[in-house]
Amino acid sequence: MTRSRQRAAATLGGMREFLNDWWRLLKLIVGSLAIPVVLWGLLVWAGVLR
């Protein structure tokens, strides 16, 4: 494998890891916001809250 191919493979691996980290962070943020909203909706639907 040539040096340029090795460098390209390392760059693609780093980019994939970077995107994977951002995807995991996005899921964490959306999940942490969605859980209280769903609970609030269930309590409103059940008549506990207005």
C-alpha positions in Angstrom: 0.0 0.0 0.0 1.4 3.4 -0.9 1.8 6.2 1.6 -1.0 8.3 0.0 -3.4 5.3 0.3 -2.4 4.8 3.9 -3.0 8.5 4.6 -6.4 8.4 2.8 -7.5 5.3 4.8 -6.4 7.0 8.0 -8.3 10.2 7.1 -11.5 8.2 6.2 -11.3 6.2 9.5 -10.9 9.5 11.4 -13.8 11.1 9.6 -16.0 8.0 10.2 -15.2 8.1 13.9 -15.9 11.8 14.1 -19.3 11.4 12.5 -20.0 8.4 14.7 -19.3 10.6 17.8 -21.6 13.4 16.5 -24.3 10.9 15.8 -24.1 9.4 19.3 -24.2 13.0 20.8 -27.2 13.9 18.7 -29.1 10.8 19.8 -28.3 11.6 23.5 -29.6 15.1 23.1 -32.8 14.1 21.3 -33.4 11.3 23.8 -32.9 13.5 26.8 -35.3 16.1 25.4 -37.9 13.5 24.2 -38.3 11.6 27.5 -39.7 14.6 29.5 -41.9 15.7 26.6 -43.4 12.2 26.3 -44.0 12.0 30.1 -45.6 15.4 30.1 -47.9 14.3 27.2 -48.9 11.2 29.1 -49.7 13.1 32.2 -51.8 15.6 30.3 -53.6 12.8 28.4 -54.3 11.0 31.8 -55.8 14.2 33.2 -53.2 14.7 35.9 -51.9 17.9 34.4 -53.6 20.6 32.3 
